[in-house]
Amino acid sequence: MRATLIAVGRAKPGPARDLFLEYAQRLSPPLALVEVEEKRPLPAAQLKAREAELLLAAVPKGGTIVLLDERGRDFASPAFAERIGQWRDQGVADLAFLIGGADGHGDVARARADLMLSLGKQTWPHMLVRALVAEQLYRAQTILAGHPYHRE
């Protein structure tokens, strides 16, 4: 099963990007990154709608969409791994993790999501969210493989 992280904005070189790459490359197959960006200065509502279009256009055909959102479901790592394992066992070929822009996700993206996922009630910088998602995917992969990386 392939995983792609699709995010609004471009990552600049630095520690958050390095941390993302560290975990993205540990995954097998490696976590792909697609960055989208609307450069026109649009009002917030129009910008969210446009970013939703860009994010959804980058989802692999038939991909299962996991939308990162503060109002989403909060999983413990073993439960998240179990959900990933269920998708794998159901034959899901592509998982797409969507990270919206500063104003959040547009309604179209929310409506298309197979799962809305929260990383907790705190607000995280979007560049750090990339690293958190990559690490949790790696952790899920190790849990499913019975590897001792995750300890309870």
Secondary structure, 3 states (H helix, E strand, C coil): CEEEEEEECCCCCCHHHHHHHHHHHHCCCCCEEEEECCCCCCCHHHHHHHHHHHHHHCCCCCCEEEEEEEEEEECCHHHHHHHHHHHHHCCCCEEEEEECECCECCHHHHHHCCEEEECCCCCCCHHHHHHHHHHHHHHHHHHHHCCCCCCC
